[in-house]
Amino acid sequence: MLDKNDFDLWADGYDRTVGISDEENTYPFAGYRDVLGDIFRAIMEKPNATVLDIGFGTGTLTTKLYEHGCSIYGQDFSSRMIELASGKMPGSHLYQEDFTNGLAEPLRDQCYDFIVATYSLHHLSDEQKISFLRTLCNCLKEDGKILNGDVAFENRDKLNQCRQEAGDEWDEEEIYFVADELRSAFPGISFQQVSHCAGILALAR
């Protein structure tokens, strides 16, 4: 699994790497732009929303939200990613902390209209995902919503099919979302399949 230093080294080429996979419609980033676009449009329905982005990377999504009047909070464990994102979003509130250890303390004192995570929470185990999502739910405003875009599937059969098609490219260290396995903990969770390997999970307070 990539650690903080790996992400620091990868930061400058990250957007290009993702773009190639998306354009070629290959695992793991097929549908990436559509995932971010759908999340962006959902947030734009609420003017001047307060948004928390978990694992924001270089700020691809949050920069667009920032430019359209959103108040941006974020957490990432890569200092280089934070440096790049901060340059695009002066006045945003970005904190360096590994979310596998939970939500950064300064972010726990705020409530958000939207909490987003794109291609980040697959670093958590299934048990950690449930615990962390519960923590995030407690930080939502009334009628707030969590929007998680990632490598994700409706059921385990779809995941296994993608794994077989990906072959040696499949990352066994990443733990992807399976919507129907989350519904016992979050009965109200909804799932939108965007590509053969990507989807958006939405959870309202």
Salt bridges, closest charged atoms under 4 A:
ASP8 OD2 - LYS4 NZ 3.67
ASP12 OD1 - ARG80 NH2 2.64
ASP22 OD2 - ARG33 NE 2.71
ASP38 OD1 - ARG41 NH2 2.49
GLU83 OE2 - ARG80 NH1 3.09
ASP113 OD2 - LYS141 NZ 3.61
ASP126 OD1 - LYS129 NZ 3.72
ASP150 OD1 - HIS122 ND1 2.81
GLU154 OE2 - ARG183 NH1 2.79
GLU172 OE2 - ARG163 NE 3.73
GLU174 OE2 - HIS122 NE2 3.34
GLU181 OE1 - ARG156 NH2 2.69
